[in-house]
């Protein structure tokens, strides 16, 4: 039972990291698009 909880917590923290990274990548891309547009 505890192992499952630990695994779940690990997955959650990984997901948070990944979403932060994805948001950063998206922000980079969108700013590039804006620079190209203007």
N, C-alpha and C positions, 0 to 999 in steps of 0.2 A: 504493500500500500504506500509506504513512504517513498519507495523508489519511484512509483508512478507520479507522485506529487513532485518529486525533485525533477523528474524528466519534464513534467508539464511546466514547471517554473523555468527550466532551462529553455524550453521551446518559446515561452512567452518573452523572455529577455532577448533571445535571438531575433524574434519577430520585431520587437521594438527597435533593435539595432538596424535590422533590414529596412524597416519602414523609414527610419530617420535617413538612412543612406539613400533610399529611393527618392525621398523628398528632396534631398540635396541634389541628386542627379537631375531630377525634373526641373528644379529651380535653375540649374545651370543651363539646361536645354532651353527653357522658356526665355531666359535672358538672352541666349544666343539668337533665338528667333526674333526677339524684339530688336536686337542690334541689326539683324539682317533686314528687318522690315523698314527701319528708319534710315 
